[in-house]
């Protein structure tokens, strides 16, 4: 139904804005299904998540992947995070376009001095959501303000928490609720529902096929390992052959089903995350098996 991107400086009231917007939406006549996605959804520590560029990139990948899985024409997704990089907001806009939903940005516009003061207050009351000084200053420096002239920043609803506070009745919240819940027909001009292009539809279909092949291939490898160990009845295994042209699984010890399942889940998760910024998951079973076997051999050897 819609994707809402909350953005602003660290400690600018974004989570309060997301909560007020979600509550206001749930009180609307249409009673839409609303979900907030943020760092807390994955029990992630903010200072660890923004400690360096690889950690921050991983956080954005996790959030983006969850948004992609959750978006549909039946719910409203609110992304409550810094969303401070315009390139990342563009990626989220592309997800909304591919899903064929509405999209908007809510900006908490707060002067740096207030953000810094609110961060210090969080520290004093031992709030786990405070930022270390070095991380805070770095995030403030790199913040890229939204610009309504950019399609990925439009429509833009602006809040001024340091001046007006944030409430369900705030003008920007009311306007956003109206935009997100207004019924649309052929004559509607003030609400834009993004339309997927052939390219985005093909990309989503290709990704879905790749993930299906990945899931099926890794399950087949896992079952072959379990079966080979069962046949060996606890005896030594020099290597488990998976077929012509494929590497063998090297086992120096017995590996139980729970451990294999954990390794499989981790591999699928890592492969999915890396595809956000790199090549897509393998689209054929043999490639997926080779990647999974290489991963298993490396993990089991180090373990």
QUICOR-V399634 format. One record per helix or strand. SS is the DSSP state (alpha for helix, beta for strand). FROM is the first residue (numbers start at 1). TO is the last residue. If there is no record, write none. Layout:
# QUICOR-V399634
ss->{SS & SS}
from->{FROM & FROM}
to->{TO & TO}
This chain:
# QUICOR-V399634
ss->{beta & alpha & beta & alpha & alpha & alpha & beta & alpha & beta & alpha & alpha & alpha & beta & alpha & alpha & beta & alpha & beta & beta & alpha & alpha}
from->{2 & 14 & 33 & 39 & 46 & 53 & 75 & 86 & 102 & 112 & 133 & 151 & 156 & 161 & 171 & 193 & 198 & 240 & 249 & 257 & 285}
to->{8 & 26 & 38 & 42 & 49 & 70 & 80 & 99 & 108 & 124 & 142 & 153 & 159 & 164 & 181 & 193 & 232 & 240 & 249 & 277 & 302}
